Amino acid sequence: MTTPNELRLLPWSGPGDKPCYLSTDDPEGYMSRLADNIEAVQLGTAAELLEMASETLDDETADPIELRRMGSALKDVLRIAVSRQPLLTTSRPRETATDLRSS
């Protein structure tokens, strides 16, 4: 999914929580497909947690482990968004906030 000479931010981090990048021009390569699959799982987990979020956040006795899990899922989704942002800005017209609300 990267163009030549462009690095793809991977959906996992390396030692010391440092970002990992992939340099390839083969979107069907093993590492690209692995990253796509992990991103899909992360987005699915975030969607499930989003459903639970408002109920959990309103509960004063919420389990701290669940709150950390939600924070971790949001971090994963943000990493995916950062990774995909260059692709989105070059592949389709820029949407405004108004465009997004009307969708």
C-alpha positions as CSV (number, residue, x, y, z in Angstrom):
1,M,0.0,0.0,0.0
2,T,3.0,2.2,0.0
3,T,4.4,3.9,-3.0
4,P,8.1,3.4,-3.9
5,N,10.4,5.1,-1.3
6,E,7.5,5.5,1.1
7,L,7.5,3.7,4.5
8,R,4.4,2.1,6.0
9,L,3.9,2.6,9.7
10,L,3.1,-0.9,11.0
11,P,0.3,-1.5,13.5
12,W,2.7,-2.7,16.2
13,S,5.6,-1.1,18.0
14,G,9.2,-2.3,18.5
15,P,11.4,-2.3,21.6
16,G,10.8,0.8,23.8
17,D,7.4,1.3,22.1
18,K,9.2,2.8,19.1
19,P,7.3,2.7,15.8
20,C,8.1,0.0,13.2
21,Y,8.0,0.7,9.5
22,L,7.9,-1.4,6.4
23,S,9.5,-0.5,3.1
24,T,8.0,-2.4,0.2
25,D,6.3,-1.9,-3.1
26,D,4.4,-5.2,-2.9
27,P,1.0,-4.6,-1.2
28,E,0.3,-8.4,-1.5
29,G,3.6,-9.3,0.3
30,Y,3.5,-11.3,3.5
31,M,4.3,-8.4,5.8
32,S,1.8,-6.1,4.1
33,R,-1.0,-8.7,4.4
34,L,0.0,-9.4,8.1
35,A,-0.2,-5.7,8.9
36,D,-3.6,-5.4,7.1
37,N,-4.9,-8.4,9.1
38,I,-3.7,-7.0,12.4
39,E,-5.2,-3.6,11.6
40,A,-8.5,-5.2,10.9
41,V,-8.4,-7.0,14.2
42,Q,-7.4,-3.8,16.0
43,L,-10.3,-1.8,14.4
44,G,-12.7,-4.6,15.2
45,T,-11.6,-4.6,18.8
46,A,-11.9,-0.8,19.0
47,A,-15.4,-1.0,17.6
48,E,-16.5,-3.5,20.2
49,L,-14.9,-1.4,23.0
50,L,-16.6,1.7,21.7
51,E,-19.9,0.1,22.3
52,M,-19.0,-0.5,25.9
53,A,-17.2,2.8,26.4
54,S,-20.1,5.1,27.3
55,E,-21.6,2.6,29.7
56,T,-18.2,1.9,31.3
57,L,-17.2,5.5,31.6
58,D,-20.5,6.4,33.3
59,D,-19.9,3.6,35.9
60,E,-18.0,4.9,38.9
61,T,-17.0,1.4,39.8
62,A,-15.6,0.7,36.3
63,D,-12.8,-1.9,36.1
64,P,-9.5,-0.2,35.6
65,I,-8.4,-3.1,33.3
66,E,-11.3,-2.3,30.9
67,L,-10.4,1.3,30.9
68,R,-6.8,0.5,30.0
69,R,-8.0,-1.8,27.3
70,M,-10.1,1.0,25.8
71,G,-7.1,3.3,25.9
72,S,-5.0,0.7,24.2
73,A,-7.5,0.2,21.5
74,L,-7.7,3.9,20.9
75,K,-3.9,4.0,20.6
76,D,-4.1,1.2,18.0
77,V,-6.7,3.0,15.9
78,L,-4.7,6.3,16.1
79,R,-1.6,4.4,14.8
80,I,-3.7,3.0,11.9
81,A,-5.1,6.5,11.1
82,V,-1.6,8.0,11.2
83,S,-0.3,5.2,8.9
84,R,-3.1,5.6,6.4
85,Q,-3.4,9.4,6.3
86,P,-0.9,9.9,3.4
87,L,-2.8,7.2,1.4
88,L,-6.1,8.9,2.0
89,T,-5.0,12.4,1.2
90,T,-3.5,11.3,-2.1
91,S,-6.2,8.8,-3.2
92,R,-9.4,10.9,-2.8
93,P,-10.5,14.5,-2.5
94,R,-10.2,16.0,0.9
95,E,-13.4,15.8,2.9
96,T,-14.5,18.7,5.1
97,A,-16.1,18.3,8.5
98,T,-19.4,19.2,6.9
99,D,-19.0,16.4,4.3
100,L,-18.3,13.9,7.1
101,R,-21.3,14.9,9.1
102,S,-23.7,14.5,6.1
103,S,-22.4,11.0,5.4
